[in-house]
Structures are given as C-alpha cells and as structure tokens.
C-alpha cells in the first residue's frame, strides 16, 4: 500500500507543478491548438490554447514508477518487474507516437501531423513488440506477464487466442494485441475533445484498476494457492502504475478542467490508451476493461456507427461524432456534457469493480 500511495502522490505532484511550466513555455512560443471549423462554435475560443500537456502526464507516471523502484532498492524489497516495465514501455512508446504527431503539427506547421497510415504503422510495430515480449519472462512458477487466453476477470481457458501455439497462433495473438492497443489508444484520443473529459475519465478508470490490481496482489497465487487466488504476474507493479496514472491525470486535470489552460494532445491521449491496454492485458482482464472503460467504448463506437451509416445511406445518426459533440450541437453547455459523461464513467468503473469483487466472492464460496 505504501508504494501505491507514493506512486499516486509523486505522479500528482509532478503533473500539477510541471503543467503550468509547459503552459508558460508553449504560450511564449505561440504554439497552440487548431480548432475544427465544422465543430461546435463555442470551441473556436479555444484556438491557440497550448497543447502537448501529455508530457506532464507521462513525466508524472515515469517519475512515480522510478521513485517506487528507488524506494524498493533502499528498503531491500525488490526492483522493477517485467510486467511493470512492459506496461510502462507500451505507455511511453505510444506517447512517443503522439508526441511526434503533436510536434509535426506545432513545430513543422503541418495541421494534420502524422498521416493516418504512418500512425497506424507505428502502432502496429509497437503492438507487435509488446505482444511478443508479454509472453516472455516467466517467473519461478512459469507465469508470464501476458497470456494467449482471452480474459474477463481471469483467463478463459477455453478461448485461446494463440490457438495453442505455432506460427499461426502467434500471428493471431499479435493481431489481437494490435487491435486491442489501437482500439484503446484511439478511443482515449477520440474522447479527448472537451475540457477535462479524457483526463477525468481516465482518472476514474485508473482508480478502478488500482483497486483491482491491488486486490490481485493481496490474493495472488504466488503468495498462497487458495480458492479465488489470481494467476497474475507482478500485480503490485500494475497497481503502482495504475495509481501513478490516476495521480498524473488528476494533477493534469487541475489545469485542464474548464476553461482548459492546456490540452493533453495526442502525446497524452495515445499514451493513456496504451496504459489502459497494457493494464488490461497484464492483469488478465481484457473484457472487464470494456465495462470499466465503457465511456471510451461508447465514444469510439459512436464514430464507427456514424461513419458506417453515412457511407451506407448518406445520412448521419448523430449531429456530430464523437458522441460528446452530439450533445453540444444539441445545445448542452460543454461543462454539462463533461460532468454527465464523468457520471457515466464513474458508474461504469464502479460496476466493473463490483463485478470483479462479486466474482472473487463467488470463487471463494461466499454467497453473493
């Protein structure tokens, strides 16, 4: 618990104090966000607001994890773990893609940043590397950070994405990891359209995963093989990263809440999507994340529905996609949309944690 508190606290302090420095620097350089002309007219006032604030989020998460590792080395309680390094690596790598996209937009004067093809290729390379490594580094009991089995709250043994092994199985598993990684990173990116929406929603998801992974740590089969224990490698490191993500998002939200003084940009949104994807894979809860991160799912689904329906009929289902703009176009104030979407995100996170805990009670023989 001490490490989790340290991670959350350090990440918050780094983000909350680094963000205003970024605001001053980007403002002095005249580097600001461009706004879509076809979007809600109220957003035009945001033109020129500094972006790339995701740097503060990434710094908060990274520094927090490093401080926890130093704390472990000082106290003789261990060091970094394979799961922690892989999930942090995925987060930083996707944050790097977002940084390149933001850098090209702001410093090179290209309004579109990376092309969609280039961004997809980079996500593919990162996902393949992550997918290959997540099945390596077995511990003393042979448990690797990831599994080829599809997972809900635990591995679903009868659904092996890797098809039992072999080259074809590896390829299928890597395709799954790529879809998962691209889906979550793009989902968070699409949600990042209103002041504080993505940061607040991700904070709630990270709060839920701090509870989930800490519970996995307290009831790990590595400690004692009993009814209801979890076959998850390095759950404490996952809890540390989730807490760091929570702290960094809250620290950034201090400056990103309406009226936002800075946006996280693709640097932050793609990185946070990577953190979401990495935690779901390493904690063996890919399907549970769909419930906990339901708002992200709704946002990306609204875009998919809008595009598919428009191509098929030439008409639109929503006034504008992603979904949050639909309500803005309908006359809702931006803050009303954000708060109500936060409520949805909070309820989804609570529902996911409740389902997780109910499954544990059932697995231990306690009546639910």
Secondary structure, 3 states (H helix, E strand, C coil): CHHHHHHHHHHHHHHHHHHHHHHHHHHHHCCCCCCCCCCCHHHHHHCCCECCCHHHHHHHHHHHHHHHHHHHHHHCCCCCCHHHHHHHHHHHHHHHHHHHHHHHHHHCCCCCCCCHHHHHHHHHHHHHHHHHHHCCCCCCCCCCCCCCEEECCCEEEEEECCCCCHHHHHHHHHHHHHHHHHHHHHHHHHHCCCCCHHHHHHHHHHHHHHHHHHHHHHCECCCCCCCCCECCCCHHHHHHHHHHHHHHHHHHHHHHCCCCCECCHHHHHHHHHHHHHHHHHHCCCHHHHHHHCHHHHHHHHHHHHHHHHHHHHCCCCCCCCCHHHHHHHCCCCHHHHHHHHHHHHHHHHHHHHHHHHHHHHHHCCCCC
